[in-house]
């Protein structure tokens, strides 16, 4: 199921509009409670770590950001933010954040962004690349409209994802409505950034253990403790996933 405003979209093209699902109430339930505070807290803090490294970031385009996962972390940091979705129904979960002066919502294709080149200082796209068949076209558009940096996340094979076939069965049992997703080699992402005249900046793995285990544990404090241990001994840096990666425009 998807948001009630999207009930007429039962046959929407998930290969071109994956954010319809990630903008739904059903999807948001997967990040509820203490588990959600833990998981989204990691994502938000790592995103701010990248953004704060650039003093000149004023405008941000959040592509496929109708899930609203980043908004609690970036809304009050002085940025002008455009949340971009593939359908008007993707607006539902971010309506509370919309502000005529600082936050707006716009609609269009994820692989054909309706903006001139270098329109935004930073472009962010989370939870979409691994669900887009035409992910290369999407990444090309993200880099085209960015003046300075592009931040995306992706699941890497250099992690527990190498056991994806086994783990997906557990994931589906716990989450019920989970979707299949593409897993990447790190070199694939780097290559596409280079093709679009971007170099790779920071690479920040989010979690060492697959999120399905933390969904079972549920307790925020325990989840943080476990991940902090893996971080201290270097396992998260070496084998963590998804990876939040920063592409930096060369010139």
Phi and psi restraints in degrees (value plus and minus 20) as a CYANA .aco file:
   2 UNK   PHI    -150.3  -110.3
   2 UNK   PSI     158.7   198.7
   3 UNK   PHI     -73.2   -33.2
   3 UNK   PSI     129.2   169.2
   4 UNK   PHI     -77.4   -37.4
   4 UNK   PSI     -52.3   -12.3
   5 UNK   PHI     -86.3   -46.3
   5 UNK   PSI     -34.5     5.5
   6 UNK   PHI    -130.0   -90.0
   6 UNK   PSI      -4.3    35.7
   7 UNK   PHI     -78.2   -38.2
   7 UNK   PSI     -45.9    -5.9
   8 UNK   PHI    -100.5   -60.5
   8 UNK   PSI     -20.7    19.3
   9 UNK   PHI    -124.9   -84.9
   9 UNK   PSI      17.3    57.3
  10 UNK   PHI     -77.9   -37.9
  10 UNK   PSI     -47.8    -7.8
  11 UNK   PHI    -129.4   -89.4
  11 UNK   PSI      10.2    50.2
  12 UNK   PHI     -84.7   -44.7
  12 UNK   PSI     131.6   171.6
  13 UNK   PHI    -102.1   -62.1
  13 UNK   PSI      79.8   119.8
  14 UNK   PHI     -86.7   -46.7
  14 UNK   PSI     -39.2     0.8
  15 UNK   PHI     -95.4   -55.4
  15 UNK   PSI     -40.4    -0.4
  16 UNK   PHI    -132.5   -92.5
  16 UNK   PSI     -39.1     0.9
  17 UNK   PHI    -151.7  -111.7
  17 UNK   PSI      31.2    71.2
  18 UNK   PHI     -86.1   -46.1
  18 UNK   PSI     -39.1     0.9
  19 UNK   PHI     -92.8   -52.8
  19 UNK   PSI     -34.4     5.6
  20 UNK   PHI     -82.3   -42.3
  20 UNK   PSI     -61.0   -21.0
  21 UNK   PHI     -91.1   -51.1
  21 UNK   PSI     -65.5   -25.5
  22 UNK   PHI     -93.2   -53.2
  22 UNK   PSI     -29.1    10.9
  23 UNK   PHI    -117.3   -77.3
  23 UNK   PSI     -15.0    25.0
  24 UNK   PHI    -108.4   -68.4
  24 UNK   PSI     139.9   179.9
  25 UNK   PHI     -83.0   -43.0
  25 UNK   PSI     -56.5   -16.5
  26 UNK   PHI     -81.2   -41.2
  26 UNK   PSI     -64.3   -24.3
  27 UNK   PHI     -85.1   -45.1
  27 UNK   PSI     -61.2   -21.2
  28 UNK   PHI     -81.3   -41.3
  28 UNK   PSI     -51.5   -11.5
  29 UNK   PHI     -81.8   -41.8
  29 UNK   PSI     -45.6    -5.6
  30 UNK   PHI     -89.5   -49.5
  30 UNK   PSI     -35.6     4.4
  31 UNK   PHI    -139.6   -99.6
  31 UNK   PSI      12.6    52.6
  32 UNK   PHI    -110.6   -70.6
  32 UNK   PSI     148.0   188.0
  33 UNK   PHI      46.9    86.9
  33 UNK   PSI    -181.3  -141.3
  34 UNK   PHI     -85.3   -45.3
  34 UNK   PSI     -54.6   -14.6
  35 UNK   PHI     -79.4   -39.4
  35 UNK   PSI     -66.1   -26.1
  36 UNK   PHI     -82.4   -42.4
  36 UNK   PSI     -60.0   -20.0
  37 UNK   PHI     -80.3   -40.3
  37 UNK   PSI     -60.4   -20.4
  38 UNK   PHI     -85.8   -45.8
  38 UNK   PSI     -75.9   -35.9
  39 UNK   PHI     -83.0   -43.0
  39 UNK   PSI     -67.8   -27.8
  40 UNK   PHI     -93.8   -53.8
  40 UNK   PSI     -46.2    -6.2
  41 UNK   PHI     -83.9   -43.9
  41 UNK   PSI     -62.2   -22.2
  42 UNK   PHI     -81.9   -41.9
  42 UNK   PSI     -68.0   -28.0
  43 UNK   PHI     -80.4   -40.4
  43 UNK   PSI     -66.8   -26.8
  44 UNK   PHI     -84.9   -44.9
  44 UNK   PSI     -63.3   -23.3
  45 UNK   PHI     -86.6   -46.6
  45 UNK   PSI     -58.9   -18.9
  46 UNK   PHI     -88.6   -48.6
  46 UNK   PSI     -55.2   -15.2
  47 UNK   PHI     -84.2   -44.2
  47 UNK   PSI     -65.2   -25.2
  48 UNK   PHI     -83.6   -43.6
  48 UNK   PSI     -52.8   -12.8
  49 UNK   PHI     -79.8   -39.8
  49 UNK   PSI     -59.5   -19.5
  50 UNK   PHI     -93.4   -53.4
  50 UNK   PSI     -68.4   -28.4
  51 UNK   PHI     -81.5   -41.5
  51 UNK   PSI     -60.0   -20.0
  52 UNK   PHI     -89.1   -49.1
  52 UNK   PSI     -34.4     5.6
  53 UNK   PHI     -97.7   -57.7
  53 UNK   PSI     -26.2    13.8
  54 UNK   PHI    -144.0  -104.0
  54 UNK   PSI      84.8   124.8
  55 UNK   PHI     -89.6   -49.6
  55 UNK   PSI     -38.2     1.8
  56 UNK   PHI    -119.5   -79.5
  56 UNK   PSI      -6.7    33.3
  57 UNK   PHI    -100.6   -60.6
  57 UNK   PSI      98.3   138.3
  58 UNK   PHI    -139.7   -99.7
  58 UNK   PSI     -55.1   -15.1
  59 UNK   PHI    -137.8   -97.8
  59 UNK   PSI     117.5   157.5
  60 UNK   PHI    -150.2  -110.2
  60 UNK   PSI     114.0   154.0
  61 UNK   PHI    -128.6   -88.6
  61 UNK   PSI     100.2   140.2
  62 UNK   PHI    -124.3   -84.3
  62 UNK   PSI      76.4   116.4
  63 UNK   PHI    -102.2   -62.2
  63 UNK   PSI     105.1   145.1
  64 UNK   PHI      53.1    93.1
  64 UNK   PSI       2.6    42.6
  65 UNK   PHI    -107.7   -67.7
  65 UNK   PSI      -1.0    39.0
  66 UNK   PHI     -86.1   -46.1
  66 UNK   PSI     -31.9     8.1
  67 UNK   PHI     -89.3   -49.3
  67 UNK   PSI     -42.7    -2.7
  68 UNK   PHI      52.5    92.5
  68 UNK   PSI      -6.7    33.3
  69 UNK   PHI     -85.5   -45.5
  69 UNK   PSI     -50.1   -10.1
  70 UNK   PHI    -108.4   -68.4
  70 UNK   PSI     -40.6    -0.6
  71 UNK   PHI     -77.9   -37.9
  71 UNK   PSI     -61.0   -21.0
  72 UNK   PHI     -80.4   -40.4
  72 UNK   PSI     -41.7    -1.7
  73 UNK   PHI    -114.3   -74.3
  73 UNK   PSI     -50.6   -10.6
  74 UNK   PHI    -132.7   -92.7
  74 UNK   PSI     -32.8     7.2
  75 UNK   PHI     -79.8   -39.8
  75 UNK   PSI     -62.1   -22.1
  76 UNK   PHI    -120.4   -80.4
  76 UNK   PSI       5.5    45.5
  77 UNK   PHI    -120.7   -80.7
  77 UNK   PSI     -10.6    29.4
  78 UNK   PHI      70.3   110.3
  78 UNK   PSI     -13.6    26.4
  79 UNK   PHI    -106.9   -66.9
  79 UNK   PSI     128.8   168.8
  80 UNK   PHI    -109.7   -69.7
  80 UNK   PSI      97.5   137.5
  81 UNK   PHI    -136.6   -96.6
  81 UNK   PSI     112.8   152.8
  82 UNK   PHI    -134.5   -94.5
  82 UNK   PSI      97.0   137.0
  83 UNK   PHI    -110.7   -70.7
  83 UNK   PSI     109.0   149.0
  84 UNK   PHI    -142.1  -102.1
  84 UNK   PSI     106.6   146.6
  85 UNK   PHI    -149.0  -109.0
  85 UNK   PSI     142.8   182.8
  86 UNK   PHI    -104.6   -64.6
  86 UNK   PSI     -26.4    13.6
  87 UNK   PHI    -175.1  -135.1
  87 UNK   PSI     133.9   173.9
  88 UNK   PHI     -78.1   -38.1
  88 UNK   PSI     -50.0   -10.0
  89 UNK   PHI     -87.2   -47.2
  89 UNK   PSI     -37.5     2.5
  90 UNK   PHI     -91.7   -51.7
  90 UNK   PSI     -24.0    16.0
  91 UNK   PHI    -101.4   -61.4
  91 UNK   PSI     -42.0    -2.0
  92 UNK   PHI     -72.4   -32.4
  92 UNK   PSI     -69.7   -29.7
  93 UNK   PHI     -99.1   -59.1
  93 UNK   PSI     -28.3    11.7
  94 UNK   PHI    -133.2   -93.2
  94 UNK   PSI     -14.9    25.1
  95 UNK   PHI     -77.3   -37.3
  95 UNK   PSI     -56.0   -16.0
  96 UNK   PHI     -85.3   -45.3
  96 UNK   PSI     -39.7     0.3
  97 UNK   PHI    -114.2   -74.2
  97 UNK   PSI     -33.2     6.8
  98 UNK   PHI     -87.1   -47.1
  98 UNK   PSI     116.9   156.9
  99 UNK   PHI    -164.9  -124.9
  99 UNK   PSI     107.3   147.3
 100 UNK   PHI     -74.9   -34.9
 100 UNK   PSI     -49.3    -9.3
 101 UNK   PHI    -113.6   -73.6
 101 UNK   PSI     -54.7   -14.7
 102 UNK   PHI    -140.7  -100.7
 102 UNK   PSI     -46.9    -6.9
 103 UNK   PHI    -155.5  -115.5
 103 UNK   PSI     107.2   147.2
 104 UNK   PHI    -155.5  -115.5
 104 UNK   PSI     144.6   184.6
 105 UNK   PHI    -142.3  -102.3
 105 UNK   PSI     113.6   153.6
 106 UNK   PHI    -154.5  -114.5
 106 UNK   PSI     139.2   179.2
 107 UNK   PHI    -142.8  -102.8
 107 UNK   PSI     123.2   163.2
 108 UNK   PHI     152.2   192.2
 108 UNK   PSI    -194.6  -154.6
 109 UNK   PHI     -92.8   -52.8
 109 UNK   PSI     120.3   160.3
 110 UNK   PHI     -95.4   -55.4
 110 UNK   PSI     -36.0     4.0
 111 UNK   PHI    -134.1   -94.1
 111 UNK   PSI      -8.1    31.9
 112 UNK   PHI    -170.8  -130.8
 112 UNK   PSI      56.6    96.6
 113 UNK   PHI     -91.0   -51.0
 113 UNK   PSI     113.7   153.7
 114 UNK   PHI    -105.0   -65.0
 114 UNK   PSI      25.6    65.6
 115 UNK   PHI    -149.6  -109.6
 115 UNK   PSI     128.9   168.9
 116 UNK   PHI     -84.7   -44.7
 116 UNK   PSI     144.2   184.2
 117 UNK   PHI     -76.7   -36.7
 117 UNK   PSI     121.3   161.3
 118 UNK   PHI      35.7    75.7
 118 UNK   PSI      25.4    65.4
 119 UNK   PHI    -100.4   -60.4
 119 UNK   PSI     -45.5    -5.5
 120 UNK   PHI    -147.5  -107.5
 120 UNK   PSI     127.4   167.4
 121 UNK   PHI     -87.2   -47.2
 121 UNK   PSI     -61.4   -21.4
 122 UNK   PHI    -155.0  -115.0
 122 UNK   PSI     121.7   161.7
 123 UNK   PHI    -144.7  -104.7
 123 UNK   PSI     109.8   149.8
 124 UNK   PHI    -140.0  -100.0
 124 UNK   PSI     119.6   159.6
 125 UNK   PHI    -165.6  -125.6
 125 UNK   PSI      83.6   123.6
 126 UNK   PHI    -132.1   -92.1
 126 UNK   PSI     126.4   166.4
 127 UNK   PHI      47.2    87.2
 127 UNK   PSI      -3.0    37.0
 128 UNK   PHI    -139.1   -99.1
 128 UNK   PSI     -63.0   -23.0
 129 UNK   PHI     -74.1   -34.1
 129 UNK   PSI     -62.1   -22.1
 130 UNK   PHI     -94.6   -54.6
 130 UNK   PSI     -28.0    12.0
 131 UNK   PHI    -131.2   -91.2
 131 UNK   PSI     -18.2    21.8
 132 UNK   PHI    -121.6   -81.6
 132 UNK   PSI     103.0   143.0
 133 UNK   PHI     -82.9   -42.9
 133 UNK   PSI     -59.5   -19.5
 134 UNK   PHI    -117.9   -77.9
 134 UNK   PSI      33.7    73.7
 135 UNK   PHI     -87.1   -47.1
 135 UNK   PSI     -51.8   -11.8
 136 UNK   PHI     -85.3   -45.3
 136 UNK   PSI     -60.0   -20.0
 137 UNK   PHI     -84.5   -44.5
 137 UNK   PSI     -59.7   -19.7
 138 UNK   PHI     -82.8   -42.8
 138 UNK   PSI     -67.7   -27.7
 139 UNK   PHI     -82.9   -42.9
 139 UNK   PSI     -57.1   -17.1
 140 UNK   PHI     -80.6   -40.6
 140 UNK   PSI     -60.6   -20.6
 141 UNK   PHI     -90.0   -50.0
 141 UNK   PSI     -58.7   -18.7
 142 UNK   PHI     -79.8   -39.8
 142 UNK   PSI     -64.0   -24.0
 143 UNK   PHI     -90.7   -50.7
 143 UNK   PSI     -54.2   -14.2
 144 UNK   PHI     -82.2   -42.2
 144 UNK   PSI     -61.9   -21.9
 145 UNK   PHI    -110.0   -70.0
 145 UNK   PSI     -20.4    19.6
 146 UNK   PHI    -114.7   -74.7
 146 UNK   PSI     114.2   154.2
 147 UNK   PHI    -103.0   -63.0
 147 UNK   PSI     -52.9   -12.9
 148 UNK   PHI    -147.7  -107.7
 148 UNK   PSI     -78.9   -38.9
 149 UNK   PHI    -156.9  -116.9
 149 UNK   PSI     135.3   175.3
 150 UNK   PHI    -146.8  -106.8
 150 UNK   PSI     113.6   153.6
 151 UNK   PHI    -142.1  -102.1
 151 UNK   PSI     102.4   142.4
 152 UNK   PHI    -151.0  -111.0
 152 UNK   PSI     148.3   188.3
 153 UNK   PHI    -145.3  -105.3
 153 UNK   PSI     133.6   173.6
 154 UNK   PHI    -176.9  -136.9
 154 UNK   PSI     126.3   166.3
 155 UNK   PHI     -99.0   -59.0
 155 UNK   PSI     115.0   155.0
 156 UNK   PHI    -131.1   -91.1
 156 UNK   PSI     129.3   169.3
 157 UNK   PHI     -87.0   -47.0
 157 UNK   PSI     -42.8    -2.8
 158 UNK   PHI    -100.0   -60.0
 158 UNK   PSI      38.7    78.7
 159 UNK   PHI    -188.9  -148.9
 159 UNK   PSI    -189.4  -149.4
 160 UNK   PHI     -84.0   -44.0
 160 UNK   PSI     -30.0    10.0
 161 UNK   PHI     -83.4   -43.4
 161 UNK   PSI     -36.1     3.9
 162 UNK   PHI     -83.2   -43.2
 162 UNK   PSI     -39.9     0.1
 163 UNK   PHI    -122.7   -82.7
 163 UNK   PSI       9.3    49.3
 164 UNK   PHI     -76.0   -36.0
 164 UNK   PSI     -60.9   -20.9
 165 UNK   PHI     -80.9   -40.9
 165 UNK   PSI     -58.3   -18.3
 166 UNK   PHI     -95.6   -55.6
 166 UNK   PSI     -66.0   -26.0
 167 UNK   PHI     -88.8   -48.8
 167 UNK   PSI     -49.9    -9.9
 168 UNK   PHI     -84.5   -44.5
 168 UNK   PSI     -54.5   -14.5
 169 UNK   PHI     -83.6   -43.6
 169 UNK   PSI     -62.1   -22.1
 170 UNK   PHI     -86.9   -46.9
 170 UNK   PSI     -62.0   -22.0
 171 UNK   PHI     -79.4   -39.4
 171 UNK   PSI     -65.2   -25.2
 172 UNK   PHI     -86.5   -46.5
 172 UNK   PSI     -55.8   -15.8
 173 UNK   PHI     -85.5   -45.5
 173 UNK   PSI     -57.7   -17.7
 174 UNK   PHI    -101.2   -61.2
 174 UNK   PSI     -65.0   -25.0
 175 UNK   PHI    -111.7   -71.7
 175 UNK   PSI     -38.5     1.5
 176 UNK   PHI      51.4    91.4
 176 UNK   PSI     -77.6   -37.6
 177 UNK   PHI    -126.4   -86.4
 177 UNK   PSI       2.9    42.9
 178 UNK   PHI     -85.8   -45.8
 178 UNK   PSI     134.8   174.8
 179 UNK   PHI    -128.8   -88.8
 179 UNK   PSI     136.4   176.4
 180 UNK   PHI     -90.5   -50.5
 180 UNK   PSI     138.8   178.8
 181 UNK   PHI    -171.2  -131.2
 181 UNK   PSI     138.1   178.1
 182 UNK   PHI    -105.1   -65.1
 182 UNK   PSI     115.2   155.2
 183 UNK   PHI    -125.8   -85.8
 183 UNK   PSI     120.4   160.4
 184 UNK   PHI    -135.4   -95.4
 184 UNK   PSI     131.2   171.2
 185 UNK   PHI    -101.4   -61.4
 185 UNK   PSI     121.5   161.5
 186 UNK   PHI     -76.4   -36.4
 186 UNK   PSI     -55.1   -15.1
 187 UNK   PHI     -84.2   -44.2
 187 UNK   PSI     -50.3   -10.3
 188 UNK   PHI     -82.7   -42.7
 188 UNK   PSI     -65.7   -25.7
 189 UNK   PHI     -87.6   -47.6
 189 UNK   PSI     -64.9   -24.9
 190 UNK   PHI     -78.9   -38.9
 190 UNK   PSI     -63.2   -23.2
 191 UNK   PHI     -80.7   -40.7
 191 UNK   PSI     -62.1   -22.1
 192 UNK   PHI     -89.4   -49.4
 192 UNK   PSI     -56.3   -16.3
 193 UNK   PHI     -81.8   -41.8
 193 UNK   PSI     -65.2   -25.2
 194 UNK   PHI     -83.1   -43.1
 194 UNK   PSI     -57.9   -17.9
 195 UNK   PHI     -79.8   -39.8
 195 UNK   PSI     -49.4    -9.4
 196 UNK   PHI    -122.1   -82.1
 196 UNK   PSI       1.4    41.4
 197 UNK   PHI      46.1    86.1
 197 UNK   PSI      14.4    54.4
 198 UNK   PHI    -140.7  -100.7
 198 UNK   PSI     121.7   161.7
 199 UNK   PHI    -121.3   -81.3
 199 UNK   PSI     138.3   178.3
 200 UNK   PHI    -102.6   -62.6
 200 UNK   PSI     107.1   147.1
 201 UNK   PHI    -118.7   -78.7
 201 UNK   PSI    -138.2   -98.2
 202 UNK   PHI     -92.4   -52.4
 202 UNK   PSI     122.8   162.8
 203 UNK   PHI    -146.0  -106.0
 203 UNK   PSI      93.5   133.5
 204 UNK   PHI    -143.6  -103.6
 204 UNK   PSI      78.8   118.8
 205 UNK   PHI     -83.3   -43.3
 205 UNK   PSI     122.1   162.1
 206 UNK   PHI    -106.9   -66.9
 206 UNK   PSI     -67.8   -27.8
 207 UNK   PHI    -163.2  -123.2
 207 UNK   PSI     123.8   163.8
 208 UNK   PHI     -99.1   -59.1
 208 UNK   PSI     -70.7   -30.7
 209 UNK   PHI    -100.7   -60.7
 209 UNK   PSI     126.2   166.2
 210 UNK   PHI     -78.6   -38.6
 210 UNK   PSI     124.3   164.3
 211 UNK   PHI     -79.4   -39.4
 211 UNK   PSI     -45.4    -5.4
 212 UNK   PHI     -79.1   -39.1
 212 UNK   PSI     -53.3   -13.3
 213 UNK   PHI     -89.1   -49.1
 213 UNK   PSI     -57.4   -17.4
 214 UNK   PHI     -92.8   -52.8
 214 UNK   PSI     -48.6    -8.6
 215 UNK   PHI     -84.9   -44.9
 215 UNK   PSI     -52.7   -12.7
 216 UNK   PHI     -94.2   -54.2
 216 UNK   PSI     -61.3   -21.3
 217 UNK   PHI     -87.9   -47.9
 217 UNK   PSI     -65.7   -25.7
 218 UNK   PHI      53.7    93.7
 218 UNK   PSI     -60.1   -20.1
 219 UNK   PHI     -91.3   -51.3
 219 UNK   PSI     101.7   141.7
 220 UNK   PHI     -77.6   -37.6
 220 UNK   PSI     -66.8   -26.8
 221 UNK   PHI     -81.8   -41.8
 221 UNK   PSI     -61.7   -21.7
 222 UNK   PHI     -87.4   -47.4
 222 UNK   PSI     -62.9   -22.9
 223 UNK   PHI     -80.1   -40.1
 223 UNK   PSI     -66.3   -26.3
 224 UNK   PHI     -82.9   -42.9
 224 UNK   PSI     -61.7   -21.7
 225 UNK   PHI     -80.6   -40.6
 225 UNK   PSI     -67.0   -27.0
 226 UNK   PHI     -81.7   -41.7
 226 UNK   PSI     -67.9   -27.9
 227 UNK   PHI     -85.8   -45.8
 227 UNK   PSI     -56.5   -16.5
 228 UNK   PHI     -83.5   -43.5
 228 UNK   PSI     -56.7   -16.7
 229 UNK   PHI     -84.4   -44.4
 229 UNK   PSI     -67.0   -27.0
 230 UNK   PHI     -83.7   -43.7
 230 UNK   PSI     -53.7   -13.7
 231 UNK   PHI     -87.6   -47.6
 231 UNK   PSI     -63.9   -23.9
 232 UNK   PHI     -83.1   -43.1
 232 UNK   PSI     -55.3   -15.3
 233 UNK   PHI    -112.9   -72.9
 233 UNK   PSI     -14.5    25.5
 234 UNK   PHI      67.6   107.6
 234 UNK   PSI     -17.8    22.2
 235 UNK   PHI     -92.8   -52.8
 235 UNK   PSI     -55.6   -15.6
 236 UNK   PHI     -85.9   -45.9
 236 UNK   PSI     -62.8   -22.8
 237 UNK   PHI     -83.1   -43.1
 237 UNK   PSI     -58.3   -18.3
 238 UNK   PHI    -100.2   -60.2
 238 UNK   PSI     -56.8   -16.8
 239 UNK   PHI    -153.9  -113.9
 239 UNK   PSI      -2.0    38.0
 240 UNK   PHI     -98.4   -58.4
 240 UNK   PSI     138.1   178.1
 241 UNK   PHI    -181.8  -141.8
 241 UNK   PSI     131.0   171.0
 242 UNK   PHI     -84.5   -44.5
 242 UNK   PSI     143.1   183.1
 243 UNK   PHI    -123.2   -83.2
 243 UNK   PSI     108.0   148.0
 244 UNK   PHI    -109.3   -69.3
 244 UNK   PSI     100.0   140.0
 245 UNK   PHI    -142.7  -102.7
 245 UNK   PSI     121.2   161.2
 246 UNK   PHI    -127.6   -87.6
 246 UNK   PSI     105.0   145.0
 247 UNK   PHI    -120.5   -80.5
 247 UNK   PSI     113.3   153.3
 248 UNK   PHI    -137.6   -97.6
 248 UNK   PSI     106.3   146.3
 249 UNK   PHI     -81.1   -41.1
 249 UNK   PSI     114.0   154.0
 250 UNK   PHI     -92.3   -52.3
 250 UNK   PSI     -57.1   -17.1
